[in-house]
């Protein structure tokens, strides 16, 4: 009965539309109040930002009420007033922010520490509140996330407050949270309702370090018993300049008992890791092994490896791999492309043009065909296709 009382009080003070949209059951209802249908239905959104998981749980009011009343144009500054709600007549709060939804608290959960609009927010679950304003909103993350609405809100329990700018948006009948911009180290969460959007910028600081910490754990667990997983971890460490782990995992993928496999891919990766660690002589020896293991590699493997070598300014080695690819996989895509690149790198544009024209007919799809056609235009103009 306590929950029913709260709902009735909320309705009585005129905030039922956005603060307490649960239906009050009649005496004939077979369901308790907690199970009764609600006009503002429960919703959730979960988003990965790299290794971090962010979740928002909320109840979603509609622009049109259950009796068909259209509140379009009467949401912001009216139904949802600007500024904090003063003395709602219930609870302990005298300056109450909006719960940014309906019914129970809207909650925001992050699995790891993040920054919100550039300010730190530790991992945890928070009550998400907002103070609307025509020009600038205040977004509040409050440590008390289990209360009903803002009636017991206490600013002393705020973990973080940030300022954001509202923007005009496409019409949304239901209040919705969405991630409108998603990357591996940042994203933008937006509250969207009626014709307004409130974007909140979230960033994962030191995302590479989080990935590395996770992979260190994984390499000691079941994933570490598959050399392909170990090599993938090494490749990530290579790409993000973690030389110690890059070499450790590269060696593991090649020679660890019961796990490692010495093949073209693992040796190629080991050579790259050795080079990153300044072990140039060792990298040269390993690359010689790479050429001896080339029969285990596909034409695409060798072609990609040669391009990586060329990008690192190892022109002679790249040309050597492209020529090796032609001997091992004659006539197969993308061998002719590789020979064109090799000839172009050597400055022999007529020879490169010959192979590029052969490659056009072999292109497996339109994207590759257009790429080769672009290379032909460069070569015809006397330019290096690389």
FIVOFI-738941 format. One record per residue (C-alpha): residue in three letters; x, y, z. Coordinates in nm, 3 decimals. Each point is the difference from the previous one (the first is absolute). Layout:
N
+--------+---------+---------+---------+
! residu !       u !       v !       w !
+--------+---------+---------+---------+
!    ALA !       X !       Y !       Z !
...
+--------+---------+---------+---------+
REM end
This chain:
386
+--------+---------+---------+---------+
! residu !       u !       v !       w !
+--------+---------+---------+---------+
!    UNK !   0.000 !   0.000 !   0.000 !
!    UNK !   0.292 !   0.233 !   0.053 !
!    UNK !   0.077 !   0.008 !  -0.374 !
!    UNK !  -0.366 !   0.068 !  -0.084 !
!    UNK !   0.003 !   0.291 !   0.245 !
!    UNK !   0.304 !   0.152 !  -0.164 !
!    UNK !  -0.162 !  -0.023 !  -0.340 !
!    UNK !  -0.322 !   0.160 !   0.121 !
!    UNK !   0.188 !   0.287 !   0.164 !
!    UNK !   0.206 !   0.054 !  -0.314 !
!    UNK !  -0.313 !   0.021 !  -0.210 !
!    UNK !  -0.163 !   0.235 !   0.248 !
!    UNK !   0.281 !   0.253 !  -0.020 !
!    UNK !  -0.022 !   0.018 !  -0.378 !
!    UNK !   0.319 !  -0.177 !  -0.100 !
!    UNK !  -0.145 !  -0.337 !  -0.098 !
!    UNK !   0.075 !   0.060 !  -0.367 !
!    UNK !   0.373 !  -0.015 !   0.041 !
!    UNK !   0.056 !  -0.115 !   0.356 !
!    UNK !  -0.248 !  -0.282 !   0.065 !
!    UNK !  -0.157 !  -0.155 !  -0.307 !
!    UNK !  -0.083 !  -0.335 !   0.158 !
!    UNK !  -0.367 !  -0.092 !  -0.003 !
!    UNK !  -0.172 !  -0.041 !   0.334 !
!    UNK !  -0.178 !  -0.337 !   0.012 !
!    UNK !  -0.366 !  -0.025 !   0.100 !
!    UNK !  -0.120 !  -0.233 !   0.274 !
!    UNK !  -0.099 !  -0.250 !  -0.269 !
!    UNK !   0.348 !  -0.011 !  -0.155 !
!    UNK !   0.167 !  -0.342 !   0.039 !
!    UNK !   0.347 !   0.159 !  -0.016 !
!    UNK !   0.191 !   0.185 !   0.272 !
!    UNK !   0.093 !   0.363 !  -0.063 !
!    UNK !   0.357 !  -0.092 !  -0.102 !
!    UNK !  -0.138 !  -0.218 !  -0.283 !
!    UNK !  -0.275 !   0.229 !  -0.127 !
!    UNK !   0.041 !   0.132 !  -0.357 !
!    UNK !   0.168 !   0.339 !  -0.022 !
!    UNK !  -0.050 !   0.276 !  -0.251 !
!    UNK !   0.372 !   0.072 !   0.013 !
!    UNK !   0.150 !  -0.338 !  -0.074 !
!    UNK !   0.337 !  -0.120 !   0.123 !
!    UNK !   0.289 !   0.028 !  -0.248 !
!    UNK !   0.373 !  -0.068 !   0.004 !
!    UNK !   0.296 !   0.064 !  -0.226 !
!    UNK !   0.340 !  -0.166 !   0.029 !
!    UNK !   0.303 !   0.118 !  -0.195 !
!    UNK !   0.360 !  -0.115 !  -0.013 !
!    UNK !   0.260 !   0.274 !  -0.026 !
!    UNK !   0.303 !  -0.212 !  -0.069 !
!    UNK !   0.034 !  -0.222 !   0.304 !
!    UNK !  -0.233 !   0.216 !   0.213 !
!    UNK !  -0.372 !  -0.079 !   0.029 !
!    UNK !  -0.245 !   0.285 !   0.060 !
!    UNK !  -0.368 !  -0.060 !   0.079 !
!    UNK !  -0.298 !   0.231 !   0.048 !
!    UNK !  -0.325 !  -0.130 !   0.154 !
!    UNK !  -0.301 !   0.229 !  -0.013 !
!    UNK !  -0.376 !   0.027 !  -0.040 !
!    UNK !  -0.109 !   0.158 !  -0.326 !
!    UNK !  -0.292 !   0.248 !  -0.003 !
!    UNK !  -0.179 !   0.089 !  -0.327 !
!    UNK !  -0.084 !   0.335 !  -0.154 !
!    UNK !  -0.361 !  -0.116 !  -0.042 !
!    UNK !  -0.179 !  -0.105 !   0.318 !
!    UNK !  -0.209 !  -0.315 !   0.030 !
!    UNK !  -0.318 !   0.202 !  -0.070 !
!    UNK !   0.151 !   0.140 !  -0.322 !
!    UNK !   0.096 !   0.346 !   0.127 !
!    UNK !   0.279 !   0.143 !  -0.217 !
!    UNK !   0.267 !   0.167 !   0.213 !
!    UNK !   0.227 !   0.091 !  -0.290 !
!    UNK !   0.136 !   0.348 !   0.060 !
!    UNK !  -0.098 !  -0.021 !   0.367 !
!    UNK !   0.273 !  -0.230 !   0.130 !
!    UNK !   0.302 !   0.220 !   0.064 !
!    UNK !  -0.044 !   0.283 !   0.246 !
!    UNK !  -0.355 !  -0.112 !   0.075 !
!    UNK !  -0.056 !  -0.369 !   0.066 !
!    UNK !   0.371 !  -0.022 !   0.079 !
!    UNK !   0.066 !   0.339 !   0.160 !
!    UNK !   0.322 !   0.191 !  -0.038 !
!    UNK !   0.209 !   0.010 !   0.314 !
!    UNK !  -0.041 !  -0.226 !   0.305 !
!    UNK !  -0.348 !  -0.082 !   0.126 !
!    UNK !  -0.054 !   0.190 !   0.323 !
!    UNK !  -0.185 !  -0.156 !   0.295 !
!    UNK !  -0.183 !  -0.284 !  -0.177 !
!    UNK !  -0.203 !  -0.063 !   0.316 !
!    UNK !   0.130 !  -0.348 !   0.060 !
!    UNK !   0.328 !  -0.152 !   0.120 !
!    UNK !   0.300 !   0.185 !   0.134 !
!    UNK !   0.122 !   0.188 !  -0.306 !
!    UNK !  -0.070 !   0.371 !  -0.029 !
!    UNK !   0.197 !   0.065 !  -0.320 !
!    UNK !  -0.070 !  -0.310 !  -0.212 !
!    UNK !   0.162 !  -0.065 !  -0.338 !
!    UNK !  -0.191 !  -0.193 !  -0.266 !
!    UNK !   0.057 !  -0.376 !   0.002 !
!    UNK !   0.063 !   0.010 !  -0.378 !
!    UNK !  -0.278 !  -0.250 !  -0.061 !
!    UNK !  -0.297 !  -0.126 !   0.200 !
!    UNK !  -0.084 !  -0.226 !   0.297 !
!    UNK !   0.306 !  -0.125 !   0.193 !
!    UNK !   0.335 !   0.167 !  -0.037 !
!    UNK !   0.163 !  -0.005 !  -0.337 !
!    UNK !   0.329 !  -0.178 !   0.063 !
!    UNK !   0.337 !   0.023 !  -0.172 !
!    UNK !   0.249 !  -0.285 !   0.043 !
!    UNK !   0.361 !  -0.014 !  -0.119 !
!    UNK !   0.222 !  -0.306 !   0.039 !
!    UNK !   0.320 !   0.206 !   0.018 !
!    UNK !   0.101 !   0.352 !   0.087 !
!    UNK !  -0.078 !   0.247 !  -0.281 !
!    UNK !  -0.010 !   0.372 !  -0.059 !
!    UNK !  -0.325 !   0.183 !  -0.068 !
!    UNK !   0.044 !   0.333 !  -0.175 !
!    UNK !   0.364 !  -0.021 !   0.103 !
!    UNK !  -0.063 !  -0.068 !   0.371 !
!    UNK !   0.073 !  -0.330 !   0.175 !
!    UNK !  -0.280 !  -0.239 !   0.095 !
!    UNK !   0.100 !  -0.320 !   0.186 !
!    UNK !  -0.143 !  -0.339 !  -0.088 !
!    UNK !  -0.342 !  -0.064 !   0.156 !
!    UNK !  -0.373 !   0.061 !  -0.027 !
!    UNK !  -0.143 !   0.349 !   0.041 !
!    UNK !  -0.336 !   0.170 !   0.007 !
!    UNK !  -0.009 !   0.213 !  -0.314 !
!    UNK !  -0.166 !   0.339 !   0.047 !
!    UNK !  -0.018 !   0.311 !  -0.212 !
!    UNK !  -0.086 !   0.365 !   0.049 !
!    UNK !  -0.137 !   0.130 !  -0.332 !
!    UNK !   0.065 !   0.351 !  -0.127 !
!    UNK !  -0.066 !   0.160 !  -0.340 !
!    UNK !   0.373 !   0.054 !  -0.059 !
!    UNK !   0.192 !  -0.240 !   0.226 !
!    UNK !  -0.097 !  -0.311 !   0.193 !
!    UNK !   0.155 !  -0.137 !   0.317 !
!    UNK !   0.050 !  -0.377 !  -0.003 !
!    UNK !   0.035 !  -0.160 !   0.344 !
!    UNK !   0.141 !  -0.340 !   0.100 !
!    UNK !  -0.121 !  -0.071 !   0.352 !
!    UNK !   0.122 !  -0.287 !   0.218 !
!    UNK !  -0.355 !  -0.076 !   0.122 !
!    UNK !  -0.146 !  -0.190 !  -0.295 !
!    UNK !  -0.277 !  -0.200 !   0.171 !
!    UNK !  -0.246 !   0.277 !   0.093 !
!    UNK !  -0.330 !   0.078 !  -0.171 !
!    UNK !   0.048 !   0.303 !  -0.219 !
!    UNK !   0.153 !   0.310 !   0.151 !
!    UNK !  -0.212 !   0.025 !   0.315 !
!    UNK !   0.290 !  -0.111 !   0.221 !
!    UNK !   0.280 !   0.150 !  -0.208 !
!    UNK !   0.290 !   0.136 !   0.206 !
!    UNK !   0.264 !   0.211 !  -0.174 !
!    UNK !   0.253 !  -0.116 !   0.262 !
!    UNK !  -0.014 !  -0.342 !  -0.167 !
!    UNK !   0.096 !   0.136 !  -0.343 !
!    UNK !   0.305 !  -0.168 !  -0.147 !
!    UNK !   0.019 !   0.230 !  -0.302 !
!    UNK !  -0.174 !   0.293 !  -0.165 !
!    UNK !   0.072 !   0.110 !  -0.358 !
!    UNK !  -0.142 !   0.259 !  -0.237 !
!    UNK !  -0.121 !  -0.086 !  -0.351 !
!    UNK !  -0.172 !   0.183 !  -0.286 !
!    UNK !  -0.340 !  -0.119 !  -0.125 !
!    UNK !  -0.052 !  -0.012 !  -0.377 !
!    UNK !  -0.302 !  -0.023 !  -0.228 !
!    UNK !  -0.062 !  -0.352 !  -0.127 !
!    UNK !  -0.237 !  -0.213 !  -0.205 !
!    UNK !  -0.331 !  -0.078 !   0.168 !
!    UNK !  -0.003 !  -0.285 !   0.256 !
!    UNK !  -0.340 !  -0.106 !   0.131 !
!    UNK !   0.154 !  -0.196 !   0.288 !
!    UNK !   0.276 !   0.130 !   0.223 !
!    UNK !   0.302 !  -0.196 !  -0.118 !
!    UNK !   0.365 !  -0.035 !   0.091 !
!    UNK !   0.234 !  -0.082 !  -0.285 !
!    UNK !   0.371 !  -0.002 !  -0.077 !
!    UNK !   0.018 !   0.227 !  -0.303 !
!    UNK !   0.379 !  -0.010 !  -0.041 !
!    UNK !   0.197 !  -0.318 !   0.070 !
!    UNK !   0.374 !  -0.066 !   0.000 !
!    UNK !   0.238 !  -0.229 !   0.189 !
!    UNK !   0.103 !   0.273 !   0.243 !
!    UNK !  -0.290 !   0.245 !   0.002 !
!    UNK !  -0.372 !   0.027 !  -0.068 !
!    UNK !  -0.287 !   0.245 !   0.034 !
!    UNK !  -0.306 !  -0.094 !   0.202 !
!    UNK !  -0.309 !   0.204 !  -0.084 !
!    UNK !  -0.336 !   0.040 !   0.168 !
!    UNK !  -0.247 !   0.058 !  -0.283 !
!    UNK !  -0.365 !   0.094 !   0.041 !
!    UNK !  -0.248 !   0.202 !  -0.201 !
!    UNK !   0.225 !   0.228 !  -0.209 !
!    UNK !   0.295 !   0.033 !   0.239 !
!    UNK !   0.323 !  -0.191 !   0.049 !
!    UNK !   0.234 !   0.031 !   0.297 !
!    UNK !   0.343 !  -0.142 !  -0.099 !
!    UNK !   0.242 !  -0.113 !   0.271 !
!    UNK !   0.360 !  -0.070 !  -0.102 !
!    UNK !   0.160 !  -0.308 !   0.158 !
!    UNK !   0.368 !  -0.086 !  -0.032 !
!    UNK !   0.199 !  -0.302 !   0.111 !
!    UNK !   0.338 !   0.131 !   0.120 !
!    UNK !   0.299 !  -0.225 !  -0.063 !
!    UNK !  -0.212 !  -0.245 !  -0.201 !
!    UNK !   0.313 !  -0.171 !  -0.132 !
!    UNK !   0.115 !  -0.071 !   0.355 !
!    UNK !  -0.339 !  -0.156 !   0.079 !
!    UNK !   0.030 !  -0.223 !  -0.306 !
!    UNK !   0.352 !  -0.101 !   0.098 !
!    UNK !  -0.103 !  -0.078 !   0.358 !
!    UNK !  -0.286 !  -0.214 !  -0.129 !
!    UNK !   0.224 !  -0.186 !  -0.245 !
!    UNK !   0.260 !  -0.069 !   0.268 !
!    UNK !  -0.273 !  -0.179 !   0.195 !
!    UNK !  -0.130 !  -0.182 !  -0.308 !
!    UNK !   0.343 !  -0.127 !  -0.094 !
!    UNK !   0.013 !  -0.177 !   0.338 !
!    UNK !  -0.343 !  -0.157 !  -0.055 !
!    UNK !  -0.158 !  -0.218 !  -0.270 !
!    UNK !   0.052 !   0.246 !  -0.290 !
!    UNK !   0.375 !  -0.023 !   0.063 !
!    UNK !  -0.001 !  -0.365 !  -0.107 !
!    UNK !  -0.075 !   0.092 !  -0.363 !
!    UNK !   0.297 !   0.137 !  -0.191 !
!    UNK !  -0.227 !   0.211 !  -0.222 !
!    UNK !  -0.134 !   0.182 !   0.308 !
!    UNK !   0.353 !   0.052 !   0.128 !
!    UNK !   0.110 !   0.136 !  -0.336 !
!    UNK !  -0.302 !   0.233 !  -0.013 !
!    UNK !   0.098 !   0.137 !   0.342 !
!    UNK !   0.354 !   0.051 !  -0.127 !
!    UNK !  -0.129 !   0.182 !  -0.310 !
!    UNK !  -0.202 !   0.237 !   0.220 !
!    UNK !   0.304 !   0.067 !   0.217 !
!    UNK !   0.203 !   0.067 !  -0.316 !
!    UNK !  -0.254 !   0.242 !  -0.140 !
!    UNK !  -0.027 !   0.191 !   0.328 !
!    UNK !   0.371 !   0.012 !   0.084 !
!    UNK !   0.027 !  -0.246 !   0.287 !
!    UNK !   0.331 !  -0.159 !  -0.105 !
!    UNK !   0.059 !  -0.227 !   0.300 !
!    UNK !  -0.335 !  -0.180 !  -0.023 !
!    UNK !   0.014 !   0.000 !  -0.381 !
!    UNK !   0.323 !  -0.199 !   0.005 !
!    UNK !  -0.094 !  -0.222 !   0.293 !
!    UNK !  -0.328 !  -0.109 !  -0.162 !
!    UNK !   0.161 !  -0.029 !  -0.345 !
!    UNK !   0.257 !  -0.245 !   0.139 !
!    UNK !  -0.276 !  -0.181 !   0.187 !
!    UNK !  -0.203 !  -0.042 !  -0.322 !
!    UNK !   0.303 !  -0.151 !  -0.178 !
!    UNK !   0.159 !  -0.226 !   0.261 !
!    UNK !  -0.206 !  -0.043 !   0.318 !
!    UNK !  -0.037 !  -0.377 !   0.069 !
!    UNK !  -0.344 !  -0.139 !  -0.089 !
!    UNK !  -0.109 !   0.342 !  -0.133 !
!    UNK !   0.251 !   0.157 !  -0.240 !
!    UNK !   0.019 !  -0.070 !  -0.371 !
!    UNK !   0.286 !   0.104 !  -0.223 !
!    UNK !  -0.163 !   0.107 !  -0.326 !
!    UNK !  -0.001 !   0.291 !  -0.240 !
!    UNK !  -0.239 !   0.215 !   0.205 !
!    UNK !   0.160 !  -0.056 !   0.340 !
!    UNK !   0.353 !   0.052 !  -0.131 !
!    UNK !  -0.102 !   0.315 !  -0.187 !
!    UNK !  -0.148 !   0.134 !   0.322 !
!    UNK !   0.313 !  -0.096 !   0.198 !
!    UNK !   0.223 !   0.186 !  -0.247 !
!    UNK !  -0.213 !   0.313 !   0.038 !
!    UNK !   0.014 !  -0.026 !   0.380 !
!    UNK !   0.375 !  -0.049 !  -0.002 !
!    UNK !   0.041 !   0.306 !  -0.220 !
!    UNK !  -0.221 !   0.208 !   0.233 !
!    UNK !   0.231 !  -0.097 !   0.286 !
!    UNK !   0.312 !   0.104 !  -0.193 !
!    UNK !   0.108 !  -0.358 !  -0.067 !
!    UNK !   0.072 !   0.064 !  -0.366 !
!    UNK !   0.242 !  -0.291 !  -0.053 !
!    UNK !  -0.242 !  -0.246 !   0.158 !
!    UNK !  -0.284 !   0.139 !  -0.215 !
!    UNK !   0.209 !  -0.061 !  -0.315 !
!    UNK !   0.062 !  -0.363 !   0.100 !
!    UNK !  -0.368 !  -0.052 !   0.074 !
!    UNK !  -0.101 !   0.147 !  -0.336 !
!    UNK !   0.223 !  -0.254 !  -0.171 !
!    UNK !  -0.203 !  -0.265 !   0.178 !
!    UNK !  -0.314 !   0.180 !  -0.124 !
!    UNK !   0.109 !  -0.054 !  -0.360 !
!    UNK !   0.070 !  -0.366 !   0.072 !
!    UNK !  -0.349 !  -0.033 !   0.149 !
!    UNK !  -0.166 !   0.187 !  -0.287 !
!    UNK !  -0.154 !  -0.318 !  -0.142 !
!    UNK !  -0.240 !   0.004 !   0.297 !
!    UNK !  -0.122 !   0.348 !  -0.090 !
!    UNK !  -0.276 !   0.094 !  -0.242 !
!    UNK !   0.047 !   0.244 !  -0.284 !
!    UNK !  -0.193 !   0.258 !   0.202 !
!    UNK !   0.224 !  -0.058 !   0.308 !
!    UNK !   0.316 !   0.063 !  -0.200 !
!    UNK !  -0.146 !   0.300 !  -0.181 !
!    UNK !  -0.108 !   0.165 !   0.325 !
!    UNK !   0.338 !  -0.072 !   0.158 !
!    UNK !   0.180 !   0.158 !  -0.294 !
!    UNK !  -0.214 !   0.311 !   0.027 !
!    UNK !   0.080 !   0.024 !   0.370 !
!    UNK !   0.370 !  -0.023 !  -0.081 !
!    UNK !  -0.032 !   0.274 !  -0.262 !
!    UNK !  -0.187 !   0.223 !   0.246 !
!    UNK !   0.294 !  -0.043 !   0.238 !
!    UNK !   0.237 !   0.110 !  -0.278 !
!    UNK !   0.143 !  -0.352 !  -0.045 !
!    UNK !  -0.030 !   0.024 !  -0.377 !
!    UNK !   0.244 !  -0.273 !  -0.100 !
!    UNK !  -0.155 !  -0.252 !   0.240 !
!    UNK !  -0.348 !   0.090 !  -0.123 !
!    UNK !   0.100 !  -0.055 !  -0.363 !
!    UNK !   0.154 !  -0.331 !   0.097 !
!    UNK !  -0.326 !  -0.118 !   0.162 !
!    UNK !  -0.211 !   0.107 !  -0.299 !
!    UNK !   0.229 !  -0.191 !  -0.235 !
!    UNK !  -0.010 !  -0.302 !   0.232 !
!    UNK !  -0.380 !   0.019 !  -0.002 !
!    UNK !   0.002 !  -0.011 !  -0.381 !
!    UNK !   0.210 !  -0.319 !   0.005 !
!    UNK !  -0.211 !  -0.171 !   0.264 !
!    UNK !  -0.344 !   0.111 !  -0.120 !
!    UNK !   0.025 !   0.076 !  -0.376 !
!    UNK !  -0.304 !   0.164 !  -0.153 !
!    UNK !  -0.195 !   0.028 !   0.327 !
!    UNK !  -0.154 !   0.326 !   0.126 !
!    UNK !   0.167 !   0.223 !   0.121 !
!    UNK !   0.337 !  -0.117 !  -0.139 !
!    UNK !  -0.011 !   0.228 !  -0.305 !
!    UNK !  -0.086 !   0.294 !   0.223 !
!    UNK !   0.307 !  -0.083 !   0.207 !
!    UNK !   0.222 !  -0.020 !  -0.306 !
!    UNK !  -0.137 !   0.338 !  -0.111 !
!    UNK !   0.083 !   0.146 !   0.340 !
!    UNK !   0.346 !  -0.159 !  -0.003 !
!    UNK !   0.079 !   0.140 !  -0.347 !
!    UNK !  -0.138 !   0.339 !   0.095 !
!    UNK !   0.212 !   0.005 !   0.318 !
!    UNK !   0.303 !  -0.079 !  -0.214 !
!    UNK !  -0.084 !   0.292 !  -0.233 !
!    UNK !  -0.092 !  -0.222 !  -0.297 !
!    UNK !  -0.340 !   0.154 !  -0.080 !
!    UNK !  -0.050 !  -0.169 !  -0.343 !
!    UNK !   0.047 !  -0.342 !   0.160 !
!    UNK !  -0.228 !   0.100 !   0.289 !
!    UNK !  -0.265 !   0.114 !  -0.248 !
!    UNK !   0.013 !  -0.339 !  -0.176 !
!    UNK !  -0.072 !  -0.188 !   0.322 !
!    UNK !  -0.264 !   0.249 !   0.113 !
!    UNK !  -0.194 !  -0.052 !  -0.324 !
!    UNK !   0.014 !  -0.376 !   0.055 !
!    UNK !  -0.126 !   0.049 !   0.353 !
!    UNK !  -0.312 !   0.195 !  -0.106 !
!    UNK !  -0.156 !  -0.308 !  -0.159 !
!    UNK !   0.069 !  -0.205 !   0.316 !
!    UNK !  -0.148 !   0.245 !   0.251 !
!    UNK !  -0.244 !  -0.190 !   0.225 !
!    UNK !  -0.233 !   0.296 !   0.059 !
!    UNK !  -0.074 !   0.357 !  -0.108 !
!    UNK !   0.199 !   0.158 !   0.283 !
!    UNK !   0.321 !  -0.181 !  -0.097 !
!    UNK !  -0.066 !   0.065 !  -0.370 !
!    UNK !  -0.035 !   0.374 !   0.063 !
!    UNK !   0.319 !  -0.002 !   0.208 !
!    UNK !   0.197 !  -0.163 !  -0.282 !
!    UNK !  -0.151 !   0.237 !  -0.257 !
!    UNK !   0.117 !   0.289 !   0.219 !
!    UNK !   0.348 !  -0.151 !   0.007 !
!    UNK !   0.000 !  -0.029 !  -0.381 !
!    UNK !  -0.080 !   0.371 !  -0.032 !
!    UNK !   0.294 !   0.086 !   0.226 !
!    UNK !   0.239 !  -0.223 !  -0.194 !
!    UNK !  -0.116 !   0.141 !  -0.335 !
!    UNK !   0.076 !   0.345 !   0.142 !
!    UNK !   0.351 !  -0.114 !   0.095 !
!    UNK !  -0.075 !  -0.016 !   0.373 !
!    UNK !   0.081 !  -0.267 !   0.259 !
!    UNK !  -0.318 !  -0.197 !   0.070 !
!    UNK !   0.123 !  -0.059 !   0.357 !
+--------+---------+---------+---------+
REM end
